[in-house]
Amino acid sequence: MKTHELCCIGHITLDKVITPEKSVHMPGGTAFYFSQAISRFNDIDYALVTALGEPEMHVVNDLRLKSIEVSVVPSKHSVCFENIYGENQNDRTQRVTAKADPFKTADLSGVEASIIHVGALLADDFSLETIKYLSRKGLISVDSQGYLREVRDKNVYAVDWEDKLEALEYIHFLKANEQEMKILTGYREVTDAAKQLYDWGAKEVLITLGSLGSVIYDGRVFYRIPAYITEKVTDATGCGDTYVTGYLYQRAKGTEIEEAGCFAAAMSTLKIEESGPFKGSKEEVMHCMRTSTTRFPSITG
């Protein structure tokens, strides 16, 4: 069985993105934003495992035309999200108008990769047993946001991750934003939250702080990763997924933590300047890192 350098598992969604300027419909979800972004790099062996309803299969066909290896798990419905933004792009209200079937271990027997990104969108997408199973197939990466979303009457509510203490023992890379780290740990300081998440088991803790930058903690060093400043903020949907894509891409290629974090941050800056997924190149990311004004996060501890 072939072992890929990088694999993402998650639902492709049907999204409605509402901003003060306009309302658009587009594919979305971690699996979509991750795959579209990674398709811009031709030096990584990548595979996607997704689940979606038959009406959205054209999205998979488009990804395959970009030479992405895609395995599809049948689902009665696709996940349908509404993302509503105010003037501040860091503030988002969400609704879920349809849900897809959760992933099961039987769906994932063919997965083998050095790094496996689990793209949970909702709390019940991946069970604890599925995380344990996948941890035997590669280093596990998780963005915590999906595990902190519970749907009630189509509205999305922030909840704590019920199985976090046991699940984090099997997770190597964990990403959370400032709000999510507070829900997970109860701590308001980045350093306190990162230390707690590391002590619970995560080996590389990525805390993103929006326009203030990000912090990565590996149990020894707090890496302060700058935000690359842009005057053009168009659409923040998928920025977190883009950050994770850039980071894992670089780590899969053997890049050290700090450089990988800077690459991820620059990718997110280029993505936020346009609607839809990241459309840049590696050269454009590197140019952004060299020439953009930076803002470093302020941390204590």
Backbone torsions as a table, in degrees:
resi	resn	phi	psi	omega
1	MET	NA	132.9	-176.7
2	LYS	-71.6	136.9	174.9
3	THR	-104.5	116.0	179.2
4	HIS	-79.4	161.2	172.9
5	GLU	-71.3	-36.6	-172.7
6	LEU	-148.9	138.9	178.3
7	CYS	-139.6	140.8	172.8
8	CYS	-118.3	138.4	177.1
9	ILE	-123.9	124.7	178.9
10	GLY	174.5	166.1	179.7
11	HIS	-78.5	140.7	164.6
12	ILE	-88.1	132.5	-173.6
13	THR	-110.9	166.7	169.2
14	LEU	-107.8	114.1	-171.9
15	ASP	-110.3	145.4	166.5
16	LYS	-115.8	116.5	-177.4
17	VAL	-107.4	120.2	-176.9
18	ILE	-115.1	119.7	176.5
19	THR	-121.6	168.5	178.0
20	PRO	-58.6	-22.9	-176.8
21	GLU	-90.7	-34.2	-172.8
22	LYS	-164.2	173.6	175.7
23	SER	-131.1	127.0	-178.1
24	VAL	-133.2	153.0	173.9
25	HIS	-108.5	137.3	-178.5
26	MET	-160.7	159.3	170.6
27	PRO	-65.9	157.1	179.7
28	GLY	-160.7	-161.4	-177.0
29	GLY	93.8	157.5	-179.8
30	THR	-53.0	-45.4	-176.7
31	ALA	-59.0	-38.9	-178.4
32	PHE	-72.7	-51.5	-177.1
33	TYR	-64.9	-39.5	178.2
34	PHE	-62.4	-48.4	-175.2
35	SER	-68.6	-41.8	178.3
36	GLN	-61.9	-41.8	-179.5
37	ALA	-67.4	-44.7	-176.6
38	ILE	-68.6	-23.8	179.1
39	SER	-66.8	-14.3	179.1
40	ARG	-78.4	-9.7	-179.8
41	PHE	-114.6	130.7	-174.6
42	ASN	-104.3	14.4	-176.7
43	ASP	-118.2	27.8	-179.0
44	ILE	-132.6	135.6	176.4
45	ASP	-88.9	103.4	-169.4
46	TYR	-124.6	146.8	174.7
47	ALA	-139.7	149.2	177.9
48	LEU	-118.9	136.6	168.3
49	VAL	-117.7	121.1	-176.3
50	THR	-134.9	169.6	175.2
51	ALA	-140.6	134.7	-179.4
52	LEU	-163.2	164.5	178.9
53	GLY	-75.0	158.0	-177.4
54	GLU	-56.2	-37.8	-179.3
55	PRO	-61.8	-20.3	-178.5
56	GLU	-100.0	9.9	-178.0
57	MET	-62.6	-20.6	179.3
58	HIS	-62.5	-26.8	178.0
59	VAL	-66.7	-41.4	176.5
60	VAL	-63.1	-42.7	179.8
61	ASN	-60.6	-39.1	178.3
62	ASP	-64.3	-39.2	178.8
63	LEU	-66.1	-40.4	178.9
64	ARG	-64.0	-33.1	176.0
65	LEU	-64.8	-20.0	176.2
66	LYS	-93.8	17.8	176.0
67	SER	67.7	26.8	174.7
68	ILE	-91.6	130.5	176.4
69	GLU	-77.3	116.6	-175.6
70	VAL	-123.3	128.4	170.6
71	SER	-109.3	133.8	-174.5
72	VAL	-113.7	126.6	172.2
73	VAL	-95.9	122.7	-177.1
74	PRO	-60.6	143.3	176.5
75	SER	-143.1	142.5	-179.0
76	LYS	-63.9	-38.8	-179.2
77	HIS	-131.2	160.8	166.2
78	SER	-93.5	156.3	172.7
79	VAL	-72.1	134.3	177.2
80	CYS	-119.6	117.1	-178.9
81	PHE	-109.1	145.9	162.6
82	GLU	-112.7	121.8	177.1
83	ASN	-111.5	115.7	-174.8
84	ILE	-114.7	119.3	-177.8
85	TYR	-109.8	144.4	170.6
86	GLY	-94.1	-160.3	178.8
87	GLU	-63.2	-34.6	177.0
88	ASN	-87.9	114.0	-175.7
89	GLN	-68.4	-13.1	176.4
90	ASN	-78.5	-11.8	-179.0
91	ASP	-103.0	126.0	-176.9
92	ARG	-140.5	135.8	171.8
93	THR	-109.0	137.5	-176.7
94	GLN	-125.7	147.7	169.4
95	ARG	-132.7	150.4	176.5
96	VAL	-120.6	116.1	-175.7
97	THR	-98.0	-10.1	174.3
98	ALA	-157.7	149.6	-179.6
99	LYS	-121.8	149.6	174.9
100	ALA	-98.8	170.7	179.1
101	ASP	-72.8	143.7	177.0
102	PRO	-68.2	159.2	175.9
103	PHE	-80.8	143.6	178.3
104	LYS	-123.1	159.2	-178.3
105	THR	-58.8	-34.5	-179.9
106	ALA	-63.2	-24.7	179.3
107	ASP	-77.6	-13.4	-165.4
108	LEU	-120.1	19.0	-175.9
109	SER	-64.8	-26.4	-178.5
110	GLY	-87.4	1.7	-177.4
111	VAL	-80.1	124.4	172.3
112	GLU	-145.4	121.4	-179.2
113	ALA	-158.9	153.7	176.6
114	SER	-63.8	-41.3	176.3
115	ILE	-129.5	131.3	179.6
116	ILE	-119.6	115.9	177.6
117	HIS	-93.9	119.5	-179.8
118	VAL	-91.9	104.9	-173.9
119	GLY	-92.1	67.1	179.3
120	ALA	-69.1	132.7	175.2
121	LEU	-103.9	-28.3	180.0
122	LEU	-135.7	158.7	-169.7
123	ALA	-59.0	-26.9	-176.0
124	ASP	-104.0	15.0	-179.9
125	ASP	-67.3	-40.0	-177.5
126	PHE	-132.6	121.3	178.9
127	SER	-77.3	166.7	175.2
128	LEU	-59.0	-40.2	179.9
129	GLU	-63.3	-34.7	178.3
130	THR	-67.9	-40.5	176.3
131	ILE	-60.8	-47.0	178.6
132	LYS	-58.4	-44.5	-178.9
133	TYR	-61.8	-46.3	-178.3
134	LEU	-68.1	-28.1	-179.1
135	SER	-64.9	-16.6	176.3
136	ARG	-85.1	-4.6	-175.3
137	LYS	-112.5	-7.2	179.5
138	GLY	167.6	173.9	175.5
139	LEU	-71.2	130.7	-174.2
140	ILE	-92.9	134.3	172.6
141	SER	-117.4	137.5	179.9
142	VAL	-137.9	133.1	165.7
143	ASP	-93.0	120.9	-170.9
144	SER	-66.9	-17.8	-170.0
145	GLN	-56.3	-40.4	-178.1
146	GLY	-63.8	-38.3	-179.1
147	TYR	-70.8	-11.6	-179.2
148	LEU	-104.3	11.9	179.3
149	ARG	-112.4	121.4	174.5
150	GLU	-119.5	134.6	-178.3
151	VAL	-100.0	125.2	173.6
152	ARG	-132.8	119.1	-179.1
153	ASP	53.0	43.0	177.0
154	LYS	73.2	-6.4	176.9
155	ASN	-92.8	144.9	-178.7
156	VAL	-99.3	127.1	-179.4
157	TYR	-117.9	143.0	176.8
158	ALA	-79.4	124.8	179.1
159	VAL	-132.3	163.2	174.4
160	ASP	-78.8	160.2	180.0
161	TRP	-83.1	110.6	-171.8
162	GLU	-59.2	-41.7	-174.7
163	ASP	-101.7	20.7	-169.6
164	LYS	-59.9	-39.5	-175.0
165	LEU	-64.2	-38.4	178.5
166	GLU	-82.0	-39.4	-177.0
167	ALA	-64.6	-39.5	-175.9
168	LEU	-64.8	-19.2	175.7
169	GLU	-65.9	-19.9	-176.3
170	TYR	-107.1	3.0	-173.3
171	ILE	-109.7	127.9	178.6
172	HIS	-88.4	-50.3	-178.9
173	PHE	-107.9	126.7	177.4
174	LEU	-129.7	125.0	175.4
175	LYS	-109.3	139.1	173.7
176	ALA	-147.3	147.8	171.1
177	ASN	-91.2	-176.0	-172.8
178	GLU	-62.9	-42.6	179.1
179	GLN	-66.7	-42.1	-177.8
180	GLU	-66.4	-37.3	179.3
181	MET	-64.6	-33.7	178.9
182	LYS	-68.5	-41.5	178.3
183	ILE	-63.4	-43.6	-176.5
184	LEU	-68.4	-41.8	-169.4
185	THR	-113.9	-22.8	-173.0
186	GLY	83.9	-5.3	-178.6
187	TYR	-92.2	144.1	178.2
188	ARG	-97.9	-23.0	178.5
189	GLU	-86.1	134.5	-177.4
190	VAL	-57.9	-44.8	-176.6
191	THR	-64.1	-40.3	179.1
192	ASP	-64.8	-44.6	-178.9
193	ALA	-64.9	-44.0	-178.8
194	ALA	-63.6	-42.2	177.6
195	LYS	-61.3	-41.8	-179.9
196	GLN	-64.1	-44.4	-179.7
197	LEU	-64.9	-35.6	175.6
198	TYR	-66.8	-45.0	179.8
199	ASP	-62.5	-29.3	177.6
200	TRP	-77.8	-11.4	173.5
201	GLY	138.5	-27.3	-178.4
202	ALA	-64.3	136.4	-175.0
203	LYS	-92.0	-30.3	174.4
204	GLU	-132.1	113.0	-175.4
205	VAL	-103.9	120.6	-178.8
206	LEU	-109.7	115.7	178.4
207	ILE	-111.3	114.3	-179.8
208	THR	-96.9	139.7	-174.1
209	LEU	-123.2	28.9	178.4
210	GLY	61.7	-130.1	-177.0
211	SER	-71.5	-2.6	178.7
212	LEU	-94.6	-3.3	179.7
213	GLY	105.0	-154.6	-179.5
214	SER	-153.3	165.6	179.8
215	VAL	-132.7	135.4	176.8
216	ILE	-121.4	132.4	-177.8
217	TYR	-125.8	129.5	-178.6
218	ASP	-115.9	18.9	-178.8
219	GLY	91.6	-12.0	179.6
220	ARG	-125.0	-45.0	-171.4
221	VAL	-127.8	139.9	168.1
222	PHE	-94.1	109.1	179.2
223	TYR	-88.1	119.0	178.1
224	ARG	-89.7	111.5	-176.2
225	ILE	-101.7	126.9	-176.1
226	PRO	-74.8	156.7	163.0
227	ALA	-89.0	138.7	175.8
228	TYR	-95.4	117.5	-167.3
229	ILE	-77.3	135.3	175.0
230	THR	-130.2	146.9	175.9
231	GLU	-88.5	-10.7	-173.9
232	LYS	-111.2	98.8	177.4
233	VAL	-108.0	108.5	-174.4
234	THR	-105.4	-49.2	-173.6
235	ASP	-156.8	114.4	-178.1
236	ALA	-86.1	-6.8	-179.8
237	THR	-60.4	126.2	178.8
238	GLY	89.9	0.8	-179.0
239	CYS	-65.8	-40.5	177.6
240	GLY	-63.0	-41.4	177.6
241	ASP	-64.6	-37.6	178.7
242	THR	-65.7	-41.0	177.5
243	TYR	-58.8	-48.7	-179.9
244	VAL	-62.7	-40.2	178.8
245	THR	-58.0	-50.2	-179.2
246	GLY	-62.1	-40.8	-178.7
247	TYR	-65.9	-49.4	-177.2
248	LEU	-68.4	-35.6	175.5
249	TYR	-57.8	-48.2	-179.0
250	GLN	-67.8	-40.9	180.0
251	ARG	-66.8	-36.5	177.4
252	ALA	-64.4	-28.9	178.8
253	LYS	-88.4	3.4	175.5
254	GLY	92.1	8.8	-179.8
255	THR	-71.3	145.0	178.9
256	GLU	-70.0	162.0	-170.9
257	ILE	-57.0	-50.7	-173.7
258	GLU	-63.3	-45.7	179.5
259	GLU	-64.5	-39.3	177.8
260	ALA	-62.7	-40.3	178.4
261	GLY	-64.0	-42.4	179.0
262	CYS	-64.2	-41.0	177.1
263	PHE	-60.9	-44.3	179.5
264	ALA	-61.6	-42.5	-179.4
265	ALA	-65.3	-41.5	179.2
266	ALA	-65.8	-38.9	175.9
267	MET	-59.0	-42.9	-179.1
268	SER	-63.7	-37.8	178.2
269	THR	-62.9	-45.2	179.0
270	LEU	-65.2	-35.9	-179.8
271	LYS	-67.3	-41.5	-174.1
272	ILE	-67.2	-15.9	-179.6
273	GLU	-77.7	-11.0	-178.6
274	GLU	-137.1	153.4	171.6
275	SER	-72.7	152.9	179.2
276	GLY	83.5	-169.3	-174.8
277	PRO	-75.3	169.7	176.3
278	PHE	-57.8	131.1	-177.2
279	LYS	-123.2	9.9	-175.5
280	GLY	-84.4	-168.6	178.9
281	SER	-124.7	167.6	176.5
282	LYS	-60.4	-38.9	-179.8
283	GLU	-62.9	-38.6	178.9
284	GLU	-68.9	-36.2	176.2
285	VAL	-63.4	-46.9	-179.9
286	MET	-62.9	-38.3	177.5
287	HIS	-63.2	-42.5	177.1
288	CYS	-59.3	-42.6	179.7
289	MET	-63.9	-35.7	-177.0
290	ARG	-79.3	-33.1	-165.9
291	THR	-114.8	-16.5	-173.8
292	SER	-79.2	151.0	170.3
293	THR	-67.7	140.4	-176.0
294	THR	-116.3	153.9	172.0
295	ARG	-132.0	117.2	-178.1
296	PHE	-91.6	142.7	177.7
297	PRO	-67.5	145.8	175.0
298	SER	-97.5	123.2	-179.4
299	ILE	-129.3	157.4	174.4
300	THR	-117.9	156.6	178.8
301	GLY	97.6	NA	NA
